[in-house]
């Protein structure tokens, strides 16, 4: 699903990863993190896809909201487990969205 974001400006956190073969608890933790992120002040939405690499983009009202999410105790534990067993490599990028536009598709 494509996230419904407000008019810019807002921020995007782009998390790109390559997984290990270890799946133990990964899906459950990923689902838990999405549900927890939705409860955070300043959270706007999330989009995610995975094939050889995974890309998750979360949208936030401010850099402060992103800092708060990064410091969340449960999120810190997920990060620790990710480094320990689930990710071969990952990269996080934070960017300011200054423009967005799209196409909603043909209506019946």
The first five atom37 places (N, CA, C, CB, O) and aatype in JSON, in Angstrom:
{
  "aatype": [20, 20, 20, 20, 20, 20, 20, 20, 20, 20, 20, 20, 20, 20, 20, 20, 20, 20, 20, 20, 20, 20, 20, 20, 20, 20, 20, 20, 20, 20, 20, 20, 20, 20, 20, 20, 20, 20, 20, 20, 20, 20, 20, 20, 20, 20, 20, 20, 20, 20, 20, 20, 20, 20, 20, 20, 20, 20, 20, 20, 20, 20, 20, 20, 20, 20, 20, 20, 20, 20, 20, 20, 20, 20, 20, 20, 20, 20, 20, 20, 20, 20, 20, 20, 20, 20, 20, 20, 20, 20, 20, 20, 20, 20, 20, 20, 20, 20, 20, 20, 20, 20, 20, 20, 20, 20, 20, 20],
  "atom_mask": [
    [1, 1, 1, 1, 1],
    [1, 1, 1, 1, 1],
    [1, 1, 1, 1, 1],
    [1, 1, 1, 1, 1],
    [1, 1, 1, 1, 1],
    [1, 1, 1, 1, 1],
    [1, 1, 1, 1, 1],
    [1, 1, 1, 1, 1],
    [1, 1, 1, 1, 1],
    [1, 1, 1, 1, 1],
    [1, 1, 1, 1, 1],
    [1, 1, 1, 1, 1],
    [1, 1, 1, 1, 1],
    [1, 1, 1, 1, 1],
    [1, 1, 1, 1, 1],
    [1, 1, 1, 1, 1],
    [1, 1, 1, 1, 1],
    [1, 1, 1, 1, 1],
    [1, 1, 1, 1, 1],
    [1, 1, 1, 1, 1],
    [1, 1, 1, 1, 1],
    [1, 1, 1, 1, 1],
    [1, 1, 1, 1, 1],
    [1, 1, 1, 1, 1],
    [1, 1, 1, 1, 1],
    [1, 1, 1, 1, 1],
    [1, 1, 1, 1, 1],
    [1, 1, 1, 1, 1],
    [1, 1, 1, 1, 1],
    [1, 1, 1, 1, 1],
    [1, 1, 1, 1, 1],
    [1, 1, 1, 1, 1],
    [1, 1, 1, 1, 1],
    [1, 1, 1, 1, 1],
    [1, 1, 1, 1, 1],
    [1, 1, 1, 1, 1],
    [1, 1, 1, 1, 1],
    [1, 1, 1, 1, 1],
    [1, 1, 1, 1, 1],
    [1, 1, 1, 1, 1],
    [1, 1, 1, 1, 1],
    [1, 1, 1, 1, 1],
    [1, 1, 1, 1, 1],
    [1, 1, 1, 1, 1],
    [1, 1, 1, 1, 1],
    [1, 1, 1, 1, 1],
    [1, 1, 1, 1, 1],
    [1, 1, 1, 1, 1],
    [1, 1, 1, 1, 1],
    [1, 1, 1, 1, 1],
    [1, 1, 1, 1, 1],
    [1, 1, 1, 1, 1],
    [1, 1, 1, 1, 1],
    [1, 1, 1, 1, 1],
    [1, 1, 1, 1, 1],
    [1, 1, 1, 1, 1],
    [1, 1, 1, 1, 1],
    [1, 1, 1, 1, 1],
    [1, 1, 1, 1, 1],
    [1, 1, 1, 1, 1],
    [1, 1, 1, 1, 1],
    [1, 1, 1, 1, 1],
    [1, 1, 1, 1, 1],
    [1, 1, 1, 1, 1],
    [1, 1, 1, 1, 1],
    [1, 1, 1, 1, 1],
    [1, 1, 1, 1, 1],
    [1, 1, 1, 1, 1],
    [1, 1, 1, 1, 1],
    [1, 1, 1, 1, 1],
    [1, 1, 1, 1, 1],
    [1, 1, 1, 1, 1],
    [1, 1, 1, 1, 1],
    [1, 1, 1, 1, 1],
    [1, 1, 1, 1, 1],
    [1, 1, 1, 1, 1],
    [1, 1, 1, 1, 1],
    [1, 1, 1, 1, 1],
    [1, 1, 1, 1, 1],
    [1, 1, 1, 1, 1],
    [1, 1, 1, 1, 1],
    [1, 1, 1, 1, 1],
    [1, 1, 1, 1, 1],
    [1, 1, 1, 1, 1],
    [1, 1, 1, 1, 1],
    [1, 1, 1, 1, 1],
    [1, 1, 1, 1, 1],
    [1, 1, 1, 1, 1],
    [1, 1, 1, 1, 1],
    [1, 1, 1, 1, 1],
    [1, 1, 1, 1, 1],
    [1, 1, 1, 1, 1],
    [1, 1, 1, 1, 1],
    [1, 1, 1, 1, 1],
    [1, 1, 1, 1, 1],
    [1, 1, 1, 1, 1],
    [1, 1, 1, 1, 1],
    [1, 1, 1, 1, 1],
    [1, 1, 1, 1, 1],
    [1, 1, 1, 1, 1],
    [1, 1, 1, 1, 1],
    [1, 1, 1, 1, 1],
    [1, 1, 1, 1, 1],
    [1, 1, 1, 1, 1],
    [1, 1, 1, 1, 1],
    [1, 1, 1, 1, 1],
    [1, 1, 1, 1, 1],
    [1, 1, 1, 1, 1]
  ],
  "atom_positions": [
    [[0.83, -1.17, 0.0], [0.0, 0.0, 0.0], [0.89, 1.24, 0.0], [-0.95, -0.01, 1.21], [1.92, 1.27, 0.67]],
    [[0.5, 2.24, -0.73], [1.24, 3.5, -0.77], [0.75, 4.39, 0.37], [1.07, 4.22, -2.15], [-0.46, 4.61, 0.53]],
    [[1.68, 4.89, 1.15], [1.34, 5.74, 2.31], [0.68, 7.03, 1.85], [2.6, 6.05, 3.14], [1.07, 7.63, 0.85]],
    [[-0.32, 7.44, 2.59], [-0.99, 8.71, 2.34], [-0.31, 9.78, 3.18], [-2.53, 8.63, 2.66], [-0.55, 9.86, 4.39]],
    [[0.52, 10.58, 2.56], [1.31, 11.59, 3.27], [0.69, 12.97, 3.06], [2.78, 11.56, 2.79], [-0.03, 13.2, 2.09]],
    [[0.99, 13.89, 3.98], [0.46, 15.26, 3.84], [1.24, 16.04, 2.79], [0.51, 15.99, 5.19], [2.18, 15.53, 2.19]],
    [[0.84, 17.27, 2.58], [1.6, 18.14, 1.7], [3.0, 18.34, 2.29], [0.87, 19.51, 1.5], [3.13, 18.51, 3.5]],
    [[4.03, 18.33, 1.45], [5.39, 18.57, 1.93], [5.51, 20.0, 2.49], [6.41, 18.35, 0.8], [4.7, 20.86, 2.18]],
    [[6.53, 20.22, 3.3], [7.64, 19.33, 3.58], [7.35, 18.36, 4.71], [8.87, 20.13, 3.9], [6.57, 18.65, 5.62]],
    [[7.99, 17.2, 4.63], [8.04, 16.2, 5.69], [9.31, 15.39, 5.44], [6.74, 15.28, 5.7], [10.05, 15.69, 4.5]],
    [[9.57, 14.4, 6.24], [10.83, 13.66, 6.15], [10.58, 12.19, 5.86], [11.63, 13.81, 7.44], [9.54, 11.63, 6.22]],
    [[11.56, 11.57, 5.2], [11.52, 10.14, 4.91], [12.78, 9.49, 5.45], [11.37, 9.88, 3.38], [13.88, 9.99, 5.27]],
    [[12.59, 8.35, 6.11], [13.7, 7.51, 6.54], [13.68, 6.3, 5.62], [13.59, 7.1, 8.07], [12.71, 5.54, 5.6]],
    [[14.75, 6.12, 4.86], [14.86, 5.04, 3.89], [15.81, 4.0, 4.45], [15.35, 5.56, 2.49], [17.0, 4.26, 4.61]],
    [[15.29, 2.82, 4.77], [16.08, 1.73, 5.34], [16.2, 0.64, 4.29], [15.43, 1.19, 6.67], [15.21, 0.01, 3.92]],
    [[17.42, 0.42, 3.82], [17.7, -0.59, 2.8], [18.55, -1.69, 3.43], [18.43, 0.04, 1.56], [19.53, -1.4, 4.11]],
    [[18.17, -2.94, 3.22], [18.88, -4.03, 3.9], [19.01, -5.27, 3.03], [18.16, -4.38, 5.2], [18.25, -5.51, 2.1]],
    [[20.02, -6.06, 3.39], [20.21, -7.41, 2.85], [20.16, -8.34, 4.06], [21.59, -7.55, 2.03], [20.91, -8.15, 5.02]],
    [[19.29, -9.32, 4.01], [19.06, -10.23, 5.13], [20.06, -11.38, 5.17], [17.66, -10.79, 5.07], [20.66, -11.74, 4.15]],
    [[20.23, -11.94, 6.36], [20.94, -13.21, 6.53], [19.93, -14.32, 6.25], [21.56, -13.34, 7.98], [18.78, -14.06, 5.89]],
    [[20.36, -15.55, 6.4], [19.46, -16.7, 6.24], [18.63, -16.93, 7.49], [20.26, -17.95, 5.91], [17.69, -17.74, 7.47]],
    [[18.95, -16.25, 8.58], [18.25, -16.44, 9.85], [16.91, -15.71, 9.81], [19.1, -15.94, 11.05], [16.86, -14.5, 9.61]],
    [[15.83, -16.45, 9.98], [14.51, -15.86, 9.96], [13.85, -15.82, 11.32], [13.64, -16.6, 9.02], [12.79, -15.21, 11.49]],
    [[14.46, -16.45, 12.29], [13.93, -16.61, 13.63], [13.4, -15.3, 14.23], [14.99, -17.18, 14.53], [14.17, -14.48, 14.72]],
    [[12.09, -15.13, 14.2], [11.45, -13.98, 14.83], [11.45, -12.69, 14.02], [12.1, -13.72, 16.1], [10.92, -11.68, 14.47]],
    [[12.04, -12.72, 12.83], [12.16, -11.48, 12.04], [10.8, -10.89, 11.65], [12.98, -11.73, 10.79], [10.55, -9.71, 11.88]],
    [[9.95, -11.69, 11.07], [8.65, -11.19, 10.6], [7.82, -10.63, 11.74], [7.88, -12.3, 9.9], [7.17, -9.59, 11.6]],
    [[7.84, -11.32, 12.86], [7.08, -10.85, 14.02], [7.62, -9.51, 14.52], [7.13, -11.89, 15.15], [6.85, -8.62, 14.86]],
    [[8.95, -9.38, 14.55], [9.56, -8.13, 15.0], [9.27, -7.0, 14.0], [11.08, -8.3, 15.18], [8.97, -5.88, 14.41]],
    [[9.35, -7.29, 12.72], [9.05, -6.27, 11.71], [7.62, -5.77, 11.85], [9.28, -6.83, 10.29], [7.37, -4.56, 11.79]],
    [[6.68, -6.69, 12.04], [5.27, -6.3, 12.24], [5.11, -5.47, 13.51], [4.37, -7.55, 12.29], [4.38, -4.48, 13.53]],
    [[5.79, -5.88, 14.57], [5.72, -5.16, 15.84], [6.26, -3.74, 15.68], [6.51, -5.91, 16.94], [5.7, -2.79, 16.23]],
    [[7.36, -3.58, 14.93], [7.95, -2.25, 14.74], [7.03, -1.33, 13.95], [9.31, -2.38, 14.04], [6.94, -0.14, 14.24]],
    [[6.35, -1.88, 12.95], [5.41, -1.05, 12.18], [4.27, -0.6, 13.09], [4.84, -1.85, 10.96], [3.89, 0.57, 13.07]],
    [[3.73, -1.51, 13.89], [2.64, -1.14, 14.79], [3.1, -0.12, 15.84], [2.08, -2.39, 15.49], [2.36, 0.8, 16.18]],
    [[4.31, -0.29, 16.34], [4.85, 0.65, 17.32], [5.12, 2.01, 16.69], [6.15, 0.09, 17.93], [4.83, 3.05, 17.29]],
    [[5.67, 2.01, 15.48], [5.94, 3.28, 14.78], [4.65, 4.06, 14.58], [6.63, 3.01, 13.42], [4.63, 5.29, 14.72]],
    [[3.57, 3.37, 14.25], [2.28, 4.03, 14.04], [1.8, 4.78, 15.27], [1.24, 3.01, 13.62], [1.0, 5.71, 15.16]],
    [[2.27, 4.38, 16.45], [1.87, 5.01, 17.7], [2.74, 6.22, 18.07], [1.91, 4.0, 18.83], [2.43, 6.95, 19.01]],
    [[3.83, 6.43, 17.31], [4.78, 7.48, 17.67], [4.3, 8.84, 17.17], [6.16, 7.17, 17.09], [3.75, 8.97, 16.08]],
    [[4.52, 9.84, 18.0], [4.21, 11.22, 17.64], [5.0, 11.59, 16.39], [4.54, 12.19, 18.82], [6.22, 11.4, 16.34]],
    [[4.32, 12.11, 15.4], [4.99, 12.55, 14.18], [5.07, 11.53, 13.08], [6.34, 12.99, 14.5], [5.55, 11.84, 11.99]],
    [[4.61, 10.29, 13.32], [4.62, 9.25, 12.29], [3.55, 9.55, 11.25], [4.4, 7.84, 12.91], [2.42, 9.9, 11.6]],
    [[3.9, 9.42, 9.97], [2.96, 9.73, 8.89], [2.58, 8.51, 8.04], [3.55, 10.77, 8.0], [1.48, 8.48, 7.47]],
    [[3.45, 7.52, 7.95], [3.15, 6.35, 7.13], [4.39, 5.53, 6.85], [2.5, 6.78, 5.83], [5.5, 5.92, 7.2]],
    [[4.18, 4.38, 6.2], [5.29, 3.48, 5.89], [4.97, 2.69, 4.62], [5.57, 2.53, 7.07], [3.82, 2.37, 4.34]],
    [[6.03, 2.39, 3.87], [5.94, 1.54, 2.68], [7.12, 0.58, 2.74], [5.95, 2.39, 1.34], [8.21, 0.95, 3.18]],
    [[6.91, -0.66, 2.3], [7.98, -1.65, 2.41], [7.88, -2.67, 1.27], [7.94, -2.35, 3.77], [6.79, -3.02, 0.83]],
    [[9.06, -3.13, 0.82], [9.13, -4.18, -0.2], [10.41, -4.98, 0.02], [9.1, -3.57, -1.66], [11.41, -4.44, 0.49]],
    [[10.37, -6.27, -0.33], [11.57, -7.1, -0.16], [11.67, -8.11, -1.29], [11.55, -7.83, 1.21], [10.71, -8.81, -1.6]],
    [[12.83, -8.17, -1.9], [13.27, -9.25, -2.79], [14.68, -9.59, -2.36], [13.19, -8.83, -4.33], [14.89, -10.05, -1.24]],
    [[15.66, -9.39, -3.24], [17.05, -9.61, -2.83], [17.46, -8.61, -1.76], [18.0, -9.5, -4.05], [18.2, -8.93, -0.84]],
    [[16.96, -7.39, -1.9], [17.16, -6.38, -0.87], [15.8, -5.94, -0.37], [17.98, -5.17, -1.41], [14.8, -6.04, -1.08]],
    [[15.77, -5.44, 0.84], [14.54, -4.91, 1.4], [14.65, -3.4, 1.47], [14.25, -5.51, 2.79], [15.72, -2.86, 1.76]],
    [[13.56, -2.73, 1.21], [13.52, -1.28, 1.32], [12.26, -0.92, 2.1], [13.54, -0.58, -0.08], [11.15, -1.27, 1.7]],
    [[12.45, -0.23, 3.2], [11.34, 0.29, 3.99], [11.51, 1.8, 4.09], [11.28, -0.38, 5.41], [12.57, 2.29, 4.47]],
    [[10.47, 2.51, 3.73], [10.48, 3.97, 3.83], [9.41, 4.37, 4.83], [10.25, 4.66, 2.43], [8.23, 4.07, 4.64]],
    [[9.84, 5.04, 5.88], [8.86, 5.57, 6.84], [8.87, 7.1, 6.72], [9.2, 5.12, 8.32], [9.89, 7.71, 6.42]],
    [[7.71, 7.69, 6.94], [7.53, 9.12, 6.76], [7.22, 9.77, 8.11], [6.39, 9.41, 5.73], [6.47, 9.22, 8.92]],
    [[7.81, 10.94, 8.33], [7.75, 11.62, 9.62], [7.56, 13.11, 9.45], [9.02, 11.34, 10.43], [8.0, 13.71, 8.47]],
    [[6.88, 13.71, 10.42], [6.64, 15.16, 10.4], [7.91, 15.98, 10.58], [5.65, 15.53, 11.48], [8.02, 17.07, 10.03]],
    [[8.88, 15.46, 11.36], [10.04, 16.27, 11.71], [11.26, 15.4, 12.0], [9.72, 17.14, 12.93], [11.15, 14.19, 12.2]],
    [[12.41, 16.05, 12.01], [13.64, 15.35, 12.41], [13.58, 14.94, 13.87], [14.87, 16.24, 12.15], [14.12, 13.9, 14.25]],
    [[12.93, 15.75, 14.7], [12.79, 15.41, 16.11], [11.97, 14.12, 16.28], [12.12, 16.57, 16.88], [12.31, 13.28, 17.11]],
    [[10.9, 13.96, 15.5], [10.11, 12.73, 15.56], [10.96, 11.52, 15.17], [8.88, 12.84, 14.63], [10.82, 10.45, 15.77]],
    [[11.82, 11.69, 14.19], [12.72, 10.61, 13.78], [13.7, 10.29, 14.9], [13.49, 10.99, 12.49], [13.95, 9.11, 15.17]],
    [[14.27, 11.3, 15.55], [15.2, 11.07, 16.67], [14.5, 10.31, 17.8], [15.75, 12.41, 17.2], [15.08, 9.4, 18.4]],
    [[13.27, 10.69, 18.08], [12.53, 10.01, 19.14], [12.3, 8.54, 18.79], [11.18, 10.72, 19.39], [12.42, 7.66, 19.64]],
    [[11.96, 8.27, 17.54], [11.74, 6.89, 17.09], [13.04, 6.09, 17.19], [11.2, 6.86, 15.65], [13.03, 4.95, 17.65]],
    [[14.14, 6.67, 16.75], [15.43, 5.98, 16.81], [15.8, 5.61, 18.25], [16.53, 6.85, 16.19], [16.45, 4.59, 18.48]],
    [[15.39, 6.44, 19.22], [15.74, 6.24, 20.62], [14.72, 5.38, 21.38], [15.87, 7.57, 21.31], [14.94, 5.07, 22.55]],
    [[13.62, 4.99, 20.74], [12.61, 4.17, 21.39], [13.23, 2.85, 21.87], [11.42, 3.9, 20.42], [13.92, 2.18, 21.1]],
    [[12.98, 2.48, 23.11], [13.6, 1.3, 23.72], [13.32, 0.02, 22.93], [13.1, 1.14, 25.15], [14.25, -0.76, 22.7]],
    [[12.1, -0.2, 22.51], [11.77, -1.41, 21.74], [12.44, -1.38, 20.37], [10.24, -1.56, 21.58], [12.89, -2.41, 19.87]],
    [[12.5, -0.2, 19.78], [13.16, -0.06, 18.48], [14.67, -0.3, 18.62], [12.9, 1.35, 17.9], [15.28, -0.91, 17.74]],
    [[15.27, 0.16, 19.72], [16.69, -0.1, 19.97], [16.96, -1.6, 20.06], [17.13, 0.6, 21.26], [17.98, -2.07, 19.56]],
    [[16.06, -2.33, 20.7], [16.22, -3.79, 20.8], [16.11, -4.44, 19.42], [15.17, -4.38, 21.76], [16.87, -5.36, 19.11]],
    [[15.17, -3.98, 18.61], [15.04, -4.52, 17.24], [16.31, -4.23, 16.44], [13.8, -3.92, 16.53], [16.77, -5.07, 15.68]],
    [[16.87, -3.03, 16.61], [18.12, -2.68, 15.93], [19.25, -3.62, 16.36], [18.51, -1.22, 16.21], [20.01, -4.1, 15.52]],
    [[19.36, -3.87, 17.66], [20.4, -4.76, 18.2], [20.27, -6.16, 17.61], [20.31, -4.82, 19.73], [21.26, -6.75, 17.17]],
    [[19.04, -6.7, 17.6], [18.83, -8.03, 17.04], [19.1, -8.05, 15.54], [17.4, -8.49, 17.33], [19.63, -9.03, 15.02]],
    [[18.73, -6.99, 14.85], [19.01, -6.9, 13.42], [20.49, -7.01, 13.13], [18.46, -5.6, 12.86], [20.91, -7.75, 12.24]],
    [[21.3, -6.26, 13.87], [22.75, -6.31, 13.68], [23.31, -7.68, 14.07], [23.43, -5.21, 14.5], [24.25, -8.17, 13.44]],
    [[22.74, -8.28, 15.1], [23.25, -9.56, 15.62], [22.92, -10.75, 14.71], [22.68, -9.81, 17.01], [23.75, -11.63, 14.52]],
    [[21.67, -10.77, 14.15], [21.3, -11.99, 13.43], [20.54, -11.82, 12.12], [20.51, -12.82, 14.31], [20.56, -12.74, 11.31]],
    [[19.87, -10.71, 11.86], [18.99, -10.66, 10.7], [19.56, -9.96, 9.47], [17.75, -9.98, 11.08], [19.1, -10.22, 8.36]],
    [[20.55, -9.1, 9.63], [21.05, -8.32, 8.49], [22.5, -8.62, 8.19], [20.88, -6.84, 8.75], [23.36, -8.61, 9.08]],
    [[22.77, -8.88, 6.9], [24.15, -8.95, 6.43], [24.7, -7.52, 6.35], [24.25, -9.66, 5.04], [25.84, -7.26, 6.74]],
    [[23.88, -6.63, 5.86], [24.25, -5.23, 5.72], [22.98, -4.39, 5.65], [25.14, -5.01, 4.46], [21.93, -4.88, 5.24]],
    [[23.1, -3.14, 6.04], [21.98, -2.21, 5.89], [22.49, -0.79, 5.81], [20.98, -2.36, 7.05], [23.63, -0.5, 6.17]],
    [[21.64, 0.08, 5.34], [21.95, 1.5, 5.23], [20.67, 2.27, 5.54], [22.51, 1.87, 3.81], [19.59, 1.91, 5.08]],
    [[20.82, 3.33, 6.32], [19.69, 4.21, 6.63], [19.99, 5.58, 6.06], [19.43, 4.29, 8.17], [21.08, 6.12, 6.25]],
    [[19.01, 6.13, 5.36], [19.14, 7.47, 4.79], [17.94, 8.29, 5.26], [19.22, 7.42, 3.22], [16.82, 7.8, 5.31]],
    [[18.2, 9.53, 5.59], [17.13, 10.44, 6.01], [17.13, 11.62, 5.05], [17.32, 10.92, 7.49], [18.16, 12.22, 4.78]],
    [[15.94, 11.93, 4.54], [15.83, 12.98, 3.55], [14.59, 13.83, 3.8], [15.79, 12.39, 2.14], [13.6, 13.36, 4.36]],
    [[14.65, 15.05, 3.37], [13.5, 15.95, 3.45], [12.74, 15.86, 2.13], [13.94, 17.44, 3.76], [13.32, 16.04, 1.06]],
    [[11.45, 15.59, 2.22], [10.6, 15.53, 1.03], [10.08, 16.95, 0.79], [9.42, 14.49, 1.2], [9.37, 17.51, 1.62]],
    [[10.44, 17.49, -0.34], [10.02, 18.85, -0.66], [8.91, 18.89, -1.69], [11.19, 19.65, -1.16], [8.21, 19.89, -1.82]],
    [[8.75, 17.79, -2.41], [7.7, 17.7, -3.43], [7.24, 16.27, -3.53], [8.19, 18.21, -4.8], [8.05, 15.35, -3.45]],
    [[5.94, 16.06, -3.7], [5.45, 14.73, -4.04], [4.24, 14.88, -4.95], [5.11, 13.91, -2.77], [3.49, 15.85, -4.87]],
    [[4.06, 13.9, -5.78], [2.92, 13.87, -6.69], [2.71, 12.44, -7.12], [3.13, 14.81, -7.92], [3.6, 11.61, -6.94]],
    [[1.56, 12.14, -7.68], [1.29, 10.77, -8.07], [0.08, 10.64, -8.96], [1.12, 9.92, -6.86], [-0.48, 11.62, -9.44]],
    [[-0.3, 9.41, -9.15], [-1.43, 9.04, -9.98], [-2.22, 8.0, -9.23], [-0.99, 8.52, -11.38], [-1.65, 7.0, -8.8]],
    [[-3.5, 8.19, -9.06], [-4.34, 7.27, -8.28], [-4.94, 6.17, -9.13], [-5.45, 8.04, -7.6], [-5.55, 5.25, -8.59]],
    [[-4.79, 6.22, -10.42], [-5.31, 5.16, -11.28], [-6.71, 5.49, -11.79], [-5.32, 3.85, -10.53], [-7.37, 6.41, -11.32]],
    [[-7.1, 4.73, -12.73], [-8.42, 4.91, -13.33], [-9.5, 4.43, -12.39], [-8.51, 4.18, -14.67], [-9.35, 3.4, -11.74]],
    [[-10.58, 5.16, -12.32], [-11.71, 4.78, -11.47], [-12.75, 4.06, -12.32], [-12.34, 6.03, -10.77], [-12.93, 4.38, -13.5]],
    [[-13.43, 3.09, -11.72], [-14.49, 2.35, -12.45], [-15.69, 3.23, -12.68], [-14.9, 1.08, -11.69], [-16.68, 2.79, -13.27]]
  ]
}
